[in-house]
Amino acid sequence: MTGDAVAPAPKKLVVGLTGGIGCGKSTVLSLGDVRCPEETVSTMKHLGSLGCSCSDDDAIVHALYAPGGAAVAPLLERFPAAAAEGGGISREALSEALRSSPDPAASLKELEAIVHPLVFQQRQLFIESARSWLVVVDSPLLLETMRARGWRKEDLGLDAIIVVTCAPQAQRRRCLARPGMTEGKLDFLLSQQLAPAERQAYADFLVDSSPGELGLQASLSAARAQAAGVVQQLLDRHGGPWPIASARLPRPSERIECVTFDLDDTLFPTKASLRQALTAFRAEVARRMPRLWQHYKQGASFGEAMQDEFRAVAGEHPRLRHDFSQLRQLALERLVERFGEAEVDPKEIAEHAMAAFLAGRGAVDQHLFDDVLPTLTELKRRGLCLGSVTNGNADLSAHAPGLSQLLDFQISAAGAGAAKPRGAPFLAAANAAGLWPCQILHVGDSLADDVVGARQMGMKAVHLRRGGTQLSAQATAAAPSAPSAPHAAVASLAELPSLLARWAEVQSRL
């Protein structure tokens, strides 16, 4: 995938997403006082945040079973006890009718013969109307249907299959937390699904949603990384994410409608932000863990010890390498466990210290370069959408009101599941803006992360070279059409408004 997006992809990619019941594929459980937090690891939810269109077979079935739904009449003719009081089909009553049938397997096949064609019809309508380069079909019994009918993924129009797995104990715990679920009902449902090993044999991609030993937030971060990794592999294999054009849905104009900015050394100097973050972090550690602090004051450097633990955690948990906050927190937890008192909770200490760090990291209003607020204010006045895309962990929303009020969205590597120049952060930005990548200009100080990353996703890219930073010989020699070359280079953000005006004038003549 090179250069800019100049033509629609020959076809959109369609990917099946499936997994056993309770594997964390697509739902978030928050059941009043009953909470199963690891269920918040939602693969489909994160794929949706990266701009994928998601078709949910469960939602389709709910609509088919609702009063007036296309499945109601044929189902009641075969399973009259499944009628709901308010009309439509009661899923609980239908499930009971299947279990109590003299031949449950035969009854299930009759049910599938009625419902599956209707689901397939609605799914195809969704796929045909979707404008995303990637459509994800969330289908709980996808593989069971394929095996029963001898189908291949190509027979269903699928380019790939994602299988979500998790540890059996976590799967049962999640399922039994659902209202109305019993051991017997769960065993019956599991008996109708493929065994994990059989399911994985169909997979082009595997996503493990098992709750890790590192806690909920780390599990969420690891799950986002896996979903982002799947998207990156699809991008690498098939290209994208180009606009899908059709007679009814024409290709959008490539006029710039949004500008995104890198943060560190683009809008403010990294060193200043980090210095105040580390000062706050160390003060919190000293206050809450005097024994640990005194140990390092008297001997080895605390900073060096944190760096050693940081590298060790990143090496042991590669799915967290994009998430600096999680790595730093886990590194501190290890140090606290090593030198803390018995009554100290390492996780609590680390959480408080990280809150102090992030508050310092995000308080950047006083450090902004002089051209930032005037330029962003002018771009906002012109009606442009503005956002940030960063590999760092500066949270502006709570700590930098002057800057954050000018930004319509903020994308971080931790939230996207991957760091620039990989595609996920840029896809998340396009999704947040509600635009195609070709309608977005990204501005940053790094050729490798900002320019190459943005151009690979079909965005325009401007390289910011504060202080007259020189390009490498390789970059200087690159042709303007090469993906490593920016569309323009500026020494100050103040040059952006006139640059965009020139581009708009040129485009108006085309």
N, C-alpha and C positions, 0 to 999 in steps of 0.2 A: 504494500500500500504506500504509494508515494505521491507527492504533490498535493494539489488542492482537489476538492470535490468538484468535478466539472461535468459529471454525467450521473444519472441515477444508476443504482446497482441493477444488474439484470433481473434479480429477483430478491425478495426479502427472505431472510433466514427464518425458519420455523423450528423451534426447539421444544421437545417434550420435557416436562418437569414432573417427576413422580417420586414416590417413596411410600414406605409403609405408613399405616395410620400412626399418628403421634411422632413422626420423625422430624417435626419442625419444618416441614416443607413450606407451608403457606399461612399458618394461622398464628395469632397471638392470643394466648389465654389470659384473661384477667377476670376471674369468676367470683366477683364479690370479695369475700374474705378468703376464698381459696385461690391461691396464686401458684402457678407453675412457671417460675421466671425463665427457665431455660427455653421454654416454648417460644419466647420472643425472638429466638434465632430463626428468622424468616427469610428463606432464600428468595422466594418470589417477591417479597416486599423490597428487598435490596435490588433485585434485578429491575424492578419498576423504577427505583430511584435513579438508575442509570439510563433511563429513557426507553427501556424495553416495553412493548405493549404486552400485557399479560391477560390471557384468556383463562378463566377459572371454571373448570367443568363442574365443580360443586355449586357455584353460583348459577350456572346454566340449569342444573338439575333442580335447584330450589325454584327457579322460575317455571320450569316445566311442571313441577308438583303444585304450584300455587293455584288458587281458584281460577279456572279458565285456561290453565296451562295445557299445552298440547298433549302431555302424557296422562292427564287425569282420566279421561274417558276410557282409553284402552287399558289402563292399569286397574281401574275399578271393575271393569268387565271381568278381568282375570282374578283380581284380589279384592273382592268387595269389602272385606274387613279393614282395608287400609284407608277408608274414607276419614277425613278430618272433620271435626265438628263444624268448623266454619267454612267448609268446602275445601276442595283440593285433596291432597294426599298427606296423610300423617306418616312421616318417615319411621317413627317409632312403631306404629301399628303395622306398617309394611315389613319392617325388620322382624317383628314378632310372627307375622304370617309366614315369612320364609323359614324361620327357625322351627315352627310347629308343623310345617308341611311334611307329609309322608316321605317326600324325596326333596330335601332342601336344595340339593345341587341342580336337579331338573327345574325346580321353581325359579332358582336364580337365573338359569339360562333363559327362561321365558321372560323374566323381568328385563334382562339385558337385551333381548331381541326387540323389546318395545322401546326401551329408553335410549340405547346406544345410537341408533340411527338419528334420533331427534337431537341428541347432544352433538353428534358429528355435524349435522346440518347447521346448528347454531354456531359451532366452533368455526366452521368454514366461512360463514358470513362475517365473523369477527376478523378472521385472518385477512380476508379480501379487503375489508374496509380499513384495516390498520395502516398507518403511514410510517410506522417505525421500521428501521432496517432489520430489527430483530423482534420476532413475536414468540413469546413463551406460552406454551399450552400446559397449564397446570391440570394434570389428569391423574387422580389417585389410583385408578385401576388400569392405567395405560398398558402396562406390561402383561397383566392378566388377560386383557382383551387380545393383545397381539398373539400371545401363546395359544389361546383357545381357538383363534381363527387362522393361525399359521401365517400371520402378517409380519412383514418387515417394516422398519420405520419408514422406508421409502413408499410403502403402500398407503401410509397415512400422510404423506407429504412432509415428513419430518427430516430435517437435515442432521439432527443430533438428538441425543437423549441425555438428560441430567438426572441422576438418581441420588436422592438425599437419604443418607443413612444415619443411624445413631445407635448407641449402646442399647441392648434389649431392656436393661433395668430402667433406663431413662424413658424409653418408649412406653413401657407399662405405667410408669409413674405419671407421665403426661396424660395418657389416655384415661386412667382411672380418676384423674382430677376433673374430668369433664362431667357436667350434669347428666344424670341418668345412666352413666356408664357403670357396668358391673363386670366382675371377673368373667362370668359366663358369656355375657354379650361380647366382651373383648376377645375371648378365646374363639368365639364363632367368627368374628370379623377377621381375626388373624388367620384362621383356617382357610379363608377364601382368598388370601393373598399369597403371593410367591414368597418363598423363604429368602432371607437377605442375600445368600450366595447366588440364588437363581436370578434375583433382581439385578444384582451387580454385573452379571454376565451380559446384560443388555446395555450397560452404561457406556456412553462415550466420555462422560465426565461424572466423577463422584464428588459429592459434598458431604462431609461429616459434620452433623449438627450436635454431636454428643457434648453435654456440658463438661468442660474441662475442669481440672483440679485447680485452675488459677482463678476461678470465679466467673460471675455472669458477664461483666464488662469485657473481660479477655475473650470469653467464648463468643460474644457478639462480634468483637473485632476480628477474630479468626474466621468466623462464618462470612463476614463481609469480604474478607480477603479471598476466600475460596470462590465466592460468587463473582468478584471482580476478575479473578484469574480465569474463570470460564469464559467471561466476555472477552478478555484479552486474547485467549486462544482462538476464539471464533473470529475476532478481528484479524488476527495474524493469518488464519487459514482462508478467510473468505473476503476480507476487505470490508469497507464501510467506514462510517455510518452515513451513507449518502441518502439524500431525499428520495422518497419513492414517488415517482410521478405517474399519473394516469390521466385519462380523459376527464374524469370527475375531480381529481385532486392534482392540480398542476404543480410543477416544481416551484418552490418559493423563490422570490427575488433574493439575490445574494447581497443586497444592500445591508450594511452593518447596522444591526439593531441593538447590539449589546457589546459592552467592553468588559472584559475580566482582567484582573490584575493579580500577579504574584504579590506576596506581602514582603517577605524578608529581603532587604536591600533593594526593593523596588519602591515600596511606600514608606519604609522606615529602616534605619540601620539595624541589622540583626544584633550586633554586639550590645547596643544599648538596651534592647528589650531583654536579651538573655541575662545581662548583668543584673538588672533589677529582679528578674525572676529567680535567679540563683541566690541572690541575697535574701529574698523572702523565704525561699525553700530552706536554706541553711538555718535561718533564724527560727523557723518552725521546728526543725529537727532538734536544734539546741534547746529549745524551750520544752519540748515534749520528751526528748530522749537525752538528758544530760550525760548519762553514762556512755552512750555511744559517741556523743559529741566530744566528750573529754578524751575518750580513747584515741580518736583521730587527731585531736588537737595536740596530744602528747606524742603521737607516733606518726603513722602513715597519713598521707593526705586523704581527707574525706572525699574530695573531688576525684582523686585517682581511684579510690575504692569504688565509688559510684560508677565510674567509667568501666572498671573491670566487671562489675556485676551487670551493668547494662549490656556489654558485649556478650557476656555469658548467657543472659536471658534471650537475647536476640538469636544467638546460635542454637539454643535449645528449642526455641519456638519461632521458627521462620515465618509462620503465618501472622506474626505480630510485628514484623520488621517495619511495616508502614506506619505503625502507631507509636510515636515517640512517648506519648503520655503513659500508655500502658507499660512500655518497657521501663521507663523511669520509675513508675510506681512499684512494679514488681522487683526492680533492683533494690529499692529502698526497703521493701518488705524483707528481703533476704538479709540485709544488714541488721535490721531490727531484730529478726529472729536470732541472729548470731550474738548480738550484744545486749538485747533487751531483758528486762526483768520478767519473771514468770507471769505476772498479772497483766502485762502489756499485750494489747492486740496489734500485731504488726500491720494488719490490713487497715485498721482505723488510723494508726499513726501515719501510714503512707498516704492515705486518702486526704488527711488534713494537710500534710506537707505538699501534696500535689495541688490542692486547692490554692494554697499560697503561691506556688510556682506559677500556676496558670493565670492567677490574678495579676501577678507581675509581668508575665509574658504578654498578656493582652492589653495592658495599660500603655498604649503606644501613642495616644494623642499628643503628648508632649514631645515625642521623638519624630514626628512626621517630617519628611522632607518638605521644604518650603513650597514646592510646586504641586503638592498632593491635593490639598483642600480646594485651591482655586480651580485646578483642572477638573477634578471630579464634580465640583459644583457647576461648572460650565457644561460639562457633558450631560449632567442631569437636567440642566435647563433646556438642553436641546432634545430632551425626551428619550435619551438612551437608557436602557437597562444597564445597571452596573453590578458587578460581583467580584468576589475574590476567589482564587484557587491557589492553595498553599500546601506545601509538604510539611510545614511546621505545625505547631499547636497553639498559636496565638488565637484566643477566643475574644473577638472584638465586641461581640454583642453586649456583654455585661460590663466590660472594662474600658472601652474606647468609644464613648457615645458620639464624639465629634466625627469620627471616621465611619462608624457602623451605620449612622443615620443616612449616609449617602449610598450604602450598599444594599441592593435588593436581596442578595443571598451571599452566603459564605460557604465555600467547599473546602474541606480539609482532606488530607490523605487518610486520616483515621476514619472519617465518615464515609469516604468513597471506597475504602478497602484496598487502595493501592496508591502509590506515590507517582507523581509526574516523573518521567515522561509517559508512563503507561496511560492507557486510554480512559480508565474509570473516572478520574477527577474531571476530565474535560467533558465526558458524557454526562456526569452528574451536573455540571454547570449548564450544559445545553438543556437538560431536562428542567432544571430550576428556572431557567429563563423562558422555557416554553418555545425554544427556537431550534432550527437546524444548526449544526456547527458552522456551516458556511455563512451564517448570518452573524457570527461572533468574531470579535477581534480580541486576542489575548496579548497582554503586555507583560514582559518580565525581563529580568537581568540575566537569565541563564539560557545560553544557546541549547544546551543538552536537554534541560528539563522543560523550559517554556516554549522555545521556538520549535524544536523538533516534535515535542509532545503535541502542541497545538496543531501544527501542520499535518501531522499524521492523522489527526481527527478531522481534517478538512476545514479548520479555522484559519483565519488570517492571523499573522503573528508579527508583532513589533518587538524588536530587541532594544531594551533600554540600556544605554552605556553611559552611566553617570561618570562624570570626571573624564570623559573621553577614553574610556576603556577600549583597548585595541582588540580587534578580532584576531583569531588565530589565522595562520596562513591558509589552512585548509578551508576555514569558513569564508575567508576573503575570496578564495578561488572558486567557491561554489556558485553555480549558475542560479539566477533568481528563482528558477522553477524547481531547484533541488529542495528536498524536504528539510535540509539543515540550514537553509538560508532564510532569513526573515524577509517579509514583504517590505519592511522599512526598518531603519535604525534611528533612534533619537537619543539625544543627550539629556533631554528633560521631558517630563510629562507635559509641560506647557506647549510642546509642539504637536500634541495629539489633536486638538480641535481643528487646527488648520489642515493637518494631514487628512483627517476624515472628511473635511469639506472638499478637498481636492479629489479624493477618491469618489465622493458622491457626484461631483461635477462630471468626472470622466464617465461614470456609469450612466448618468442621465443622457449622455450622447450616444450610448450604444443602442 
